[in-house]
Amino acid sequence: MSPPAYTSDEHADFARLTSALETAVRTGNTRILGGVATDSALINQRYLPKPDLPRVFEICERTGGVGVQVAHSGTVCSVMYDPADAAVDQRILRARRALDAAGFDSTAHFLGEDP
């Protein structure tokens, strides 16, 4: 697969996202991290569209996720949550149910035990 021919505006967006990512990692801020992932996913959507991505964004918002991550070279995506959130397991469970109901093939839970 050839790399996307990003525009100069997108290169500037990636520079901004890199700076925000550094801040997110340095401060442990999952909201910033989720925003970086979401913005990156939106840029990638112009080059490798995922037809169901709007449904994933809606599930993320409805279940209190902090962002959506996509694999820029494939069809893998995930809803991100703040592990410090006291309701994170319930949020993930609701998201898994919504993703299953929407017909997504597989979901995984990477924090603690499977709810």
Backbone as JSON, one array per atom type, in Angstrom:
{
  "sequence": "MSPPAYTSDEHADFARLTSALETAVRTGNTRILGGVATDSALINQRYLPKPDLPRVFEICERTGGVGVQVAHSGTVCSVMYDPADAAVDQRILRARRALDAAGFDSTAHFLGEDP",
  "N": [[0.85, -1.18, 0.0], [0.6, 2.14, -0.88], [1.88, 5.06, 0.72], [-0.32, 7.63, 2.01], [-0.89, 10.69, 0.2], [-0.52, 13.2, 1.88], [-1.92, 16.44, 2.48], [-0.57, 19.79, 2.75], [-1.88, 21.1, 4.81], [-2.76, 18.9, 6.29], [-0.32, 17.83, 7.09], [0.43, 19.86, 8.82], [-1.61, 19.53, 10.67], [-0.89, 17.0, 11.67], [1.51, 17.68, 12.92], [0.55, 19.32, 14.98], [-0.99, 17.38, 16.28], [1.03, 15.63, 17.1], [2.36, 17.17, 19.0], [0.27, 17.48, 20.85], [-0.04, 14.8, 21.55], [2.39, 14.31, 22.85], [1.98, 15.93, 25.1], [-0.24, 14.59, 26.21], [0.88, 12.1, 26.9], [2.92, 12.87, 28.66], [1.44, 14.05, 30.73], [-0.42, 12.16, 31.36], [-3.01, 12.36, 30.42], [-5.93, 11.14, 29.4], [-8.07, 12.12, 27.93], [-6.99, 14.01, 26.17], [-5.31, 12.27, 24.74], [-7.25, 10.58, 23.59], [-8.53, 12.46, 21.95], [-6.47, 13.06, 20.15], [-6.17, 10.57, 18.88], [-8.71, 10.32, 17.71], [-8.81, 12.58, 15.99], [-6.71, 11.91, 14.26], [-7.79, 9.58, 13.17], [-9.9, 10.7, 11.74], [-8.53, 12.17, 9.78], [-7.29, 10.05, 8.43], [-9.54, 8.83, 7.41], [-10.15, 10.11, 5.08], [-8.46, 8.97, 3.27], [-8.36, 6.16, 3.53], [-11.16, 5.05, 3.73], [-13.43, 3.99, 6.22], [-16.37, 2.59, 6.19], [-18.19, 2.21, 8.33], [-17.28, 3.81, 10.35], [-18.5, 6.24, 11.36], [-20.55, 5.1, 12.95], [-19.06, 3.91, 14.96], [-17.93, 6.18, 16.15], [-20.29, 7.29, 17.17], [-21.07, 5.34, 19.04], [-18.9, 5.5, 20.76], [-19.24, 8.12, 21.76], [-21.78, 7.87, 22.95], [-21.29, 6.02, 24.97], [-19.45, 7.17, 26.63], [-16.76, 7.23, 25.89], [-13.29, 8.21, 25.39], [-12.17, 8.59, 22.95], [-11.58, 7.51, 19.53], [-9.72, 5.06, 17.96], [-7.95, 4.14, 15.03], [-6.54, 1.69, 12.82], [-4.27, 2.73, 10.55], [-3.66, 1.37, 8.25], [-5.52, -0.57, 7.81], [-8.6, -2.2, 8.74], [-9.1, -2.18, 11.41], [-10.37, -0.9, 14.43], [-10.86, 0.94, 17.48], [-12.61, 1.76, 20.51], [-11.77, 4.08, 22.9], [-11.17, 4.34, 26.41], [-11.06, 5.96, 29.63], [-9.0, 4.57, 31.93], [-8.99, 5.22, 34.61], [-11.5, 5.98, 35.23], [-14.21, 5.41, 37.27], [-16.42, 4.07, 36.31], [-15.57, 2.62, 34.15], [-15.56, -0.15, 33.41], [-18.28, -0.7, 33.11], [-18.88, 1.08, 31.06], [-17.37, 0.01, 28.98], [-18.6, -2.49, 28.73], [-21.17, -1.7, 27.87], [-20.43, -0.55, 25.43], [-19.35, -2.77, 24.07], [-21.65, -4.34, 23.81], [-23.17, -2.63, 22.18], [-21.54, -2.48, 19.91], [-21.54, -5.16, 19.11], [-24.3, -5.42, 18.56], [-24.44, -3.71, 16.41], [-23.27, -5.18, 14.5], [-20.53, -5.57, 14.29], [-17.61, -7.54, 13.82], [-15.81, -8.47, 15.88], [-14.89, -7.85, 19.23], [-12.68, -6.65, 21.75], [-11.43, -6.6, 25.09], [-9.2, -4.83, 26.93], [-8.49, -3.93, 29.46], [-7.98, -4.92, 32.66], [-10.1, -7.57, 33.77], [-12.37, -9.33, 31.6], [-15.5, -7.79, 31.33]],
  "CA": [[0.0, 0.0, 0.0], [1.35, 3.38, -0.95], [1.49, 6.01, 1.77], [-1.2, 8.71, 1.53], [-0.27, 11.96, -0.19], [-1.14, 14.18, 2.76], [-1.83, 17.85, 2.09], [0.23, 20.6, 3.68], [-2.72, 21.32, 5.99], [-2.75, 17.67, 7.08], [1.0, 17.77, 7.73], [0.35, 20.79, 9.95], [-2.46, 18.86, 11.66], [-0.09, 15.95, 12.32], [2.46, 18.35, 13.83], [-0.25, 19.7, 16.14], [-1.35, 16.15, 16.99], [2.24, 15.11, 17.75], [2.55, 17.99, 20.19], [-0.79, 17.11, 21.8], [0.28, 13.45, 22.02], [3.46, 14.46, 23.85], [1.34, 16.45, 26.31], [-1.07, 13.53, 26.78], [1.74, 11.09, 27.52], [3.62, 13.5, 29.78], [0.52, 14.36, 31.83], [-1.34, 11.05, 31.59], [-4.35, 12.84, 30.13], [-6.55, 10.27, 28.41], [-8.96, 12.9, 27.05], [-6.15, 14.54, 25.08], [-4.91, 11.11, 23.95], [-8.41, 10.18, 22.79], [-8.74, 13.48, 20.92], [-5.42, 12.87, 19.15], [-6.52, 9.37, 18.12], [-9.9, 10.63, 16.92], [-8.44, 13.49, 14.89], [-5.91, 11.12, 13.33], [-8.74, 8.7, 12.47], [-10.64, 11.52, 10.77], [-7.62, 12.44, 8.66], [-7.13, 8.8, 7.69], [-10.81, 8.49, 6.77], [-10.13, 10.69, 3.72], [-7.57, 8.17, 2.43], [-8.75, 4.76, 3.64], [-12.44, 5.17, 4.42], [-14.07, 2.89, 6.94], [-17.78, 3.0, 6.06], [-18.91, 2.17, 9.59], [-16.62, 4.63, 11.37], [-19.45, 7.11, 12.07], [-21.24, 4.32, 13.98], [-18.12, 3.73, 16.07], [-17.89, 7.48, 16.83], [-21.54, 7.44, 17.91], [-21.0, 4.43, 20.19], [-17.92, 6.11, 21.66], [-19.86, 9.26, 22.44], [-22.91, 7.4, 23.77], [-20.83, 5.23, 26.11], [-18.5, 7.92, 27.44], [-15.37, 7.0, 25.49], [-12.46, 9.41, 25.24], [-11.74, 8.72, 21.57], [-11.61, 6.35, 18.64], [-8.42, 4.77, 17.34], [-8.02, 3.27, 13.86], [-5.29, 1.28, 12.18], [-4.23, 3.49, 9.31], [-3.44, 0.5, 7.09], [-6.49, -1.65, 7.76], [-9.97, -1.93, 9.16], [-9.2, -2.31, 12.86], [-10.59, 0.33, 15.18], [-11.22, 0.7, 18.88], [-13.11, 2.85, 21.32], [-10.84, 4.27, 24.01], [-11.78, 4.78, 27.67], [-10.14, 6.35, 30.69], [-8.96, 3.47, 32.9], [-9.19, 5.74, 35.96], [-12.93, 6.24, 35.39], [-14.82, 4.38, 38.13], [-17.45, 3.35, 35.55], [-14.98, 2.17, 32.89], [-15.99, -1.5, 33.04], [-19.66, -0.61, 32.62], [-18.84, 1.76, 29.77], [-16.86, -0.96, 28.0], [-19.64, -3.49, 28.52], [-22.19, -1.08, 27.01], [-19.87, -0.4, 24.08], [-19.27, -4.11, 23.47], [-23.01, -4.72, 23.41], [-23.57, -1.79, 21.04], [-20.75, -2.9, 18.74], [-22.1, -6.46, 18.7], [-25.62, -5.16, 17.97], [-24.22, -3.03, 15.13], [-22.78, -6.16, 13.55], [-19.08, -5.63, 14.18], [-17.19, -8.93, 13.95], [-15.14, -8.89, 17.11], [-14.44, -6.8, 20.13], [-11.78, -7.13, 22.8], [-11.34, -5.76, 26.29], [-7.81, -4.9, 27.32], [-8.26, -3.42, 30.81], [-8.47, -5.82, 33.7], [-10.79, -8.76, 33.29], [-13.53, -9.13, 30.74], [-16.7, -7.53, 32.14]],
  "C": [[0.89, 1.24, 0.0], [0.93, 4.31, 0.18], [0.59, 7.11, 1.2], [-0.38, 9.94, 1.16], [-0.96, 13.05, 0.63], [-0.93, 15.6, 2.24], [-0.95, 18.59, 3.09], [-0.58, 20.9, 4.95], [-2.73, 20.08, 6.89], [-1.4, 17.47, 7.76], [1.03, 18.7, 8.95], [-0.52, 20.19, 11.06], [-1.68, 17.79, 12.4], [0.94, 16.55, 13.27], [1.75, 18.76, 15.11], [-0.6, 18.46, 16.96], [-0.15, 15.54, 17.71], [2.52, 15.87, 19.03], [1.52, 17.63, 21.27], [-0.53, 15.72, 22.38], [1.37, 13.5, 23.09], [2.89, 14.97, 25.17], [0.52, 15.36, 26.99], [-0.23, 12.49, 27.51], [2.41, 11.66, 28.77], [2.7, 13.69, 30.99], [-0.43, 13.21, 32.17], [-2.79, 11.41, 31.31], [-4.99, 12.01, 29.01], [-7.5, 11.01, 27.48], [-8.17, 13.49, 25.88], [-5.73, 13.4, 24.16], [-6.05, 10.65, 23.04], [-8.7, 11.17, 21.68], [-7.72, 13.35, 19.8], [-5.79, 11.68, 18.26], [-7.71, 9.64, 17.2], [-9.57, 11.53, 15.74], [-7.61, 12.77, 13.84], [-6.81, 10.19, 12.51], [-9.52, 9.47, 11.41], [-9.79, 11.88, 9.56], [-7.51, 11.19, 7.79], [-8.4, 8.43, 6.92], [-10.88, 9.03, 5.34], [-9.35, 9.8, 2.75], [-7.92, 6.69, 2.42], [-10.06, 4.71, 4.43], [-12.9, 3.86, 5.05], [-15.55, 3.25, 7.0], [-18.54, 3.05, 7.38], [-18.3, 3.03, 10.68], [-17.58, 5.6, 12.06], [-20.23, 6.38, 13.16], [-20.34, 4.12, 15.19], [-18.0, 5.04, 16.84], [-19.14, 7.67, 17.7], [-21.54, 6.56, 19.16], [-20.02, 4.97, 21.22], [-18.57, 7.23, 22.46], [-20.96, 8.8, 23.4], [-22.46, 6.66, 25.02], [-19.75, 5.91, 26.93], [-17.04, 7.63, 27.13], [-14.62, 8.31, 25.37], [-11.98, 9.6, 23.81], [-11.86, 7.41, 20.82], [-10.26, 6.25, 17.95], [-8.67, 3.89, 16.12], [-6.62, 2.88, 13.42], [-5.27, 1.95, 10.82], [-4.03, 2.62, 8.07], [-4.5, -0.59, 6.97], [-7.84, -1.22, 8.28], [-10.17, -2.08, 10.67], [-9.44, -0.94, 13.49], [-10.98, -0.03, 16.6], [-11.78, 1.97, 19.5], [-12.22, 2.9, 22.55], [-11.58, 4.82, 25.22], [-10.69, 5.15, 28.65], [-10.12, 5.24, 31.73], [-9.17, 3.94, 34.34], [-10.66, 6.04, 36.25], [-13.55, 5.09, 36.19], [-15.84, 3.53, 37.37], [-16.89, 2.73, 34.27], [-15.46, 0.78, 32.48], [-17.42, -1.49, 32.5], [-19.72, 0.08, 31.25], [-18.4, 0.79, 28.68], [-17.92, -2.02, 27.71], [-20.75, -2.94, 27.62], [-21.7, -0.93, 25.58], [-19.8, -1.75, 23.37], [-20.64, -4.56, 22.99], [-23.46, -3.92, 22.19], [-22.81, -2.19, 19.78], [-21.25, -4.24, 18.22], [-23.44, -6.25, 17.99], [-25.5, -4.49, 16.6], [-23.62, -3.97, 14.09], [-21.28, -6.19, 13.37], [-18.62, -7.04, 14.54], [-16.65, -9.3, 15.32], [-14.79, -7.67, 17.94], [-13.56, -7.43, 21.19], [-11.74, -6.13, 23.92], [-9.94, -5.91, 26.84], [-7.51, -4.39, 28.72], [-8.82, -4.4, 31.83], [-9.1, -7.06, 33.1], [-11.95, -8.38, 32.4], [-14.76, -8.87, 31.6], [-17.8, -8.55, 31.82]]
}
